[in-house]
Amino acid sequence: MPSLDGKVSLVTGGTSGIGLAAANALAREGSHVYITGRRERELATAVQQIGSNVTSVQGDVSNAQDLDRLFAQFRGEKGKLDILFANAGIAKYAALGNITEELYDSIFNVNVNVNVKGVLSTVQKAPISRASRALSPRLPRARNRS
Ligand SMILES: NC(=O)c1ccc[n+]([C@@H]2O[C@H](COP(=O)([O-])OP(=O)(O)OC[C@H]3O[C@@H](n4cnc5c(N)ncnc54)[C@H](OP(=O)(O)O)[C@@H]3O)[C@@H](O)[C@H]2O)c1
């Protein structure tokens, strides 16, 4: 029996690269997986590729309204979230010596909004249980939260 049978997962940025690979693996292991991304066509292609156990929701993780819409739909359809992979982000690379000011600015002025604010907002708004949060080294539990 697949090890994640009955579990529900969310992979932000699940249309390509690491996110798509993770979504494929989660679905294959029996989890129902939600994937997000900003581009509809890429979402449709990813859904086709994953095949079953998958729902796509279009949205930008740096946009609070998009996240609220995503989690409202999610709560309505599934309620609880077992596995969250806050993966959506943008990575740009250049070898030392080829890093231009333009490349630097495009990462630190634009991508920080996605890679930092987007990840923080996703994790903060996600309906994931406290028990699950406790398992993540990146999510320390606040002492005074109920
Ligand atoms: N690959 C590496 O070597 C590496 C190294 C360090 C860190 N990372 C990080 O690992 C993550 C995945 O990397 P990857 O190489 O697999 O990237 P990728 O192939 O470019 O995939 C990025 C995914 O995130 C989505 N995305 C981008 N911005 C988004 C936004 N604002 N809101 C919602 N979805 C968004 C993209 O879809 P749309 O464009 O349609 O939105 C796509 O599905 C990224 O966060 C990246 O920064 C990667």
The ligand as a Gaussian input file, in Angstrom:
#p B3LYP/6-31G(d) Opt

LIG

0 1
 N       17.491000      24.478000      -8.568000
 C       18.424000      24.836000      -7.668000
 O       19.640000      24.547000      -7.790000
 C       18.015000      25.620000      -6.431000
 C       18.997000      26.006000      -5.530000
 C       18.614000      26.702000      -4.389000
 C       17.299000      27.003000      -4.176000
 N       16.372000      26.619000      -5.076000
 C       14.995000      26.952000      -4.804000
 O       14.201000      25.786000      -4.945000
 C       12.920000      26.145000      -5.465000
 C       12.638000      25.356000      -6.741000
 O       13.694000      25.567000      -7.662000
 P       13.591000      25.001000      -9.144000
 O       14.954000      25.067000      -9.710000
 O       12.860000      23.712000      -9.142000
 O       12.709000      26.164000      -9.818000
 P       11.808000      26.172000     -11.144000
 O       11.979000      24.943000     -11.967000
 O       12.063000      27.506000     -11.792000
 O       10.316000      26.141000     -10.551000
 C        9.834000      27.212000      -9.816000
 C        8.365000      26.952000      -9.536000
 O        7.886000      28.000000      -8.686000
 C        6.794000      28.650000      -9.351000
 N        6.821000      30.047000      -8.930000
 C        7.792000      30.967000      -9.134000
 N        7.450000      32.126000      -8.578000
 C        6.228000      31.938000      -8.023000
 C        5.325000      32.764000      -7.299000
 N        5.603000      34.056000      -7.060000
 N        4.160000      32.240000      -6.865000
 C        3.844000      30.942000      -7.107000
 N        4.644000      30.119000      -7.785000
 C        5.830000      30.611000      -8.237000
 C        7.020000      28.407000     -10.843000
 O        5.829000      28.494000     -11.607000
 P        5.353000      29.920000     -12.223000
 O        6.576000      30.570000     -12.791000
 O        4.306000      29.575000     -13.232000
 O        4.779000      30.698000     -11.078000
 C        7.505000      26.967000     -10.791000
 O        6.425000      26.089000     -10.615000
 C       12.939000      27.651000      -5.694000
 O       12.365000      28.295000      -4.575000
 C       14.409000      27.956000      -5.798000
 O       14.690000      29.293000      -5.417000
 C       16.693000      25.962000      -6.203000

